[in-house]
Amino acid sequence: MLRSTYTVLAVVLLTMIWVSACGPREASAPQEEEVVSQAPMPNGILVSLAVLDKDADGKPVPQPARMGILTSGDNGWTYRYVEDTDSNVLHKAMVYGSEEGAPGVLTFGGTRAAVKLVHPGEDPQVIWEEDFGGKFSRMRDGEVADIYGDGMASIAVATHDQGVVAVLRPDSEGGFTVEELDREGNTFVHEIEIGDLTGDGTLEIYATPSEPNKMDGTPQPGKVVRYIPAVDEGRTVVADLGDRHAKEILVADIDGDGTDELYVSVEAVSGGDVEIRRYDADTDPTGGKVIATLDDTLCRFLTAGDIDGDGNQEMVAAAFKSGLWLLRPGQPAWSVESIDKESSGFEHAAILTDLDEDGVDELYVASDRDSEIRRYVWRDGKAERQVIHRHTDGLSRFTWNLMPAAVDSLP
C-alpha cells in the first residue's frame, strides 16, 4: 500500500512538472557563467532526494532514498551520493553536532520512517524509527536547537500522516528520548521552524499541520501552530489559514530588530495567488500582514540571508512555476524582484548560505525541471547563475532539501 500510494503521488507530481516544463518560459534569466574551476571551500551541500526509475510499462518505480553530497575543489564541483535502502525518500539531511562528540549528519527518511545519525567512517545510527499507523510513515522535516535551555542540541521532528510532532532529546547515556508533543490523525505536518518571537529567551517550535495533500487546487485547510516544550506549553494556533494552508514557513529576524518574525507561505486555492504573510508575537491568528504576492500556486521554500554583505537580511522565495524571487524589507511595503524565471521545481529547494565564508551569502537552488543544481552570486547588484551540477542519469527526482555542511562532517 505504501509503495503504490507513493507511486500514484509520483505520477501526479511528474505530470505537473512536465506540464510546467512544456509551458511558455520568459527569457529573463540572469547571466550564466560556466564553472570550470572553483577554489576549495570548507563547506559543501547536502542534497536530499527521492529518485524514480520506470518499469517496462513506463510507470514510476521509487528507488532507494539518496543523499547527494556536493563539494568544491581545484577542478570544480564534485557530486556523489549515499543511498539509504531502508527508505525511498530522504526529506532532509543536516549537520548535527554536540559538545559530547564530533559532528555528523542527521537524515530524515520516509516510507520506512527513521531519523538516523551518520558519522564519517561509521555505520548509521538509528535514533528514532516509527510506524505511525496510517497510510504513510515519513519523517518529513526536522530542526536542531537548545529547545529546553539545558545546553543540549535537541531535534524537533514533523511527520506524516498522523500529525505527530515530537522532540528527540539527548539523554545522559549518549542516546535520545522521544517526547511526543502532538498527534492528529489523517494530518500531514510538512515543516518545522524554531525561534523566539516573544523575545523572552525561550525557544518556540512552529509547525504546519494540514489535511492530506490535494493536487487539484481545491481547498486544503491548514494552520500554523506553536509549542513551547521548555515551559510545557502545548499546541497554540498562531496562524489560522481557513480553507488555505502552508507547507513552508520561516522564522528569522529579517528586519534586524533583535526579535524573530514568522513568515508563512500561504498556498493558492484554484485561481488564486501565493501570499507571503508576516506574523509577530501579538498578531491575531486570523490576521497576518501580506508582504508579497506571487503569481503562482505553490511556494515551498523561503530562505533568508545577506546577499550583498551590507549587514541587512533579504529573503528568497522559490516558487513552483514563476521562478525565484528576491524580497527586501521596506516601508510601507517590501520590494519584490525576479531573480530567475527559468528555475522551477515542485519543491524547488533553495538555501542562502555562505559556503566560502567570505561574509556574503550565496544562493543554492535545485531546479528539478532542468535536472540542475545552481549557485547564484550577486555582482554589481545583479544575480549571476552558475550550474554546479547537472543530473545526467535519466532518472526522475524530487529534491526535497538543500543544507550546508562542513566538509569534515560529511560521510
Stockholm file with secondary structure:
# STOCKHOLM 1.0

chainA/1-411         MLRSTYTVLAVVLLTMIWVSACGPREASAPQEEEVVSQAPMPNGILVSLAVLDKDADGKPVPQPARMGILTSGDNGWTYRYVEDTDSNVLHKAMVYGSEEGAPGVLTFGGTRAAVKLVHPGEDPQVIWEEDFGGKFSRMRDGEVADIYGDGMASIAVATHDQGVVAVLRPDSEGGFTVEELDREGNTFVHEIEIGDLTGDGTLEIYATPSEPNKMDGTPQPGKVVRYIPAVDEGRTVVADLGDRHAKEILVADIDGDGTDELYVSVEAVSGGDVEIRRYDADTDPTGGKVIATLDDTLCRFLTAGDIDGDGNQEMVAAAFKSGLWLLRPGQPAWSVESIDKESSGFEHAAILTDLDEDGVDELYVASDRDSEIRRYVWRDGKAERQVIHRHTDGLSRFTWNLMPAAVDSLP
#=GR chainA/1-411 SS CHHHHHHHHHHHHHHHHHHHHHSCCCSCCCEEEECCCCCCCSEEEEEEEEEEEECTTSCEEECCEEEEEEEEETTEEEEEEEEETTCSEEEEEEEEEETTEEEEEEEEEETTTEEEEECTTSCCEEEEECCCSSSCCEEEEEEEECTTSSSCCEEEEEEESBCCEEEEEECTTSSEEEEEEECCTTBEEEEEEEECSSCSSCCEEEEEEESSCCSSSCCCCBEEEEEEGGGTEEEEEEEECTTCCEEEEEEECCSCSSSCEEEEEECCCTTCCEEEEEECTTCCTTCCEEEEEESSSCEEEEEEECSSSSSCCEEEEEESSSCEEEEECCSSSCEEEEEESSCCCSSCCEEEECTTCSSSCEEEEEEGGGTEEEEEEEETTEEEEEEEEECCSCCEEEEEEEEEEEGGGCC
#=GC SS_cons         CHHHHHHHHHHHHHHHHHHHHHSCCCSCCCEEEECCCCCCCSEEEEEEEEEEEECTTSCEEECCEEEEEEEEETTEEEEEEEEETTCSEEEEEEEEEETTEEEEEEEEEETTTEEEEECTTSCCEEEEECCCSSSCCEEEEEEEECTTSSSCCEEEEEEESBCCEEEEEECTTSSEEEEEEECCTTBEEEEEEEECSSCSSCCEEEEEEESSCCSSSCCCCBEEEEEEGGGTEEEEEEEECTTCCEEEEEEECCSCSSSCEEEEEECCCTTCCEEEEEECTTCCTTCCEEEEEESSSCEEEEEEECSSSSSCCEEEEEESSSCEEEEECCSSSCEEEEEESSCCCSSCCEEEECTTCSSSCEEEEEEGGGTEEEEEEEETTEEEEEEEEECCSCCEEEEEEEEEEEGGGCC
//
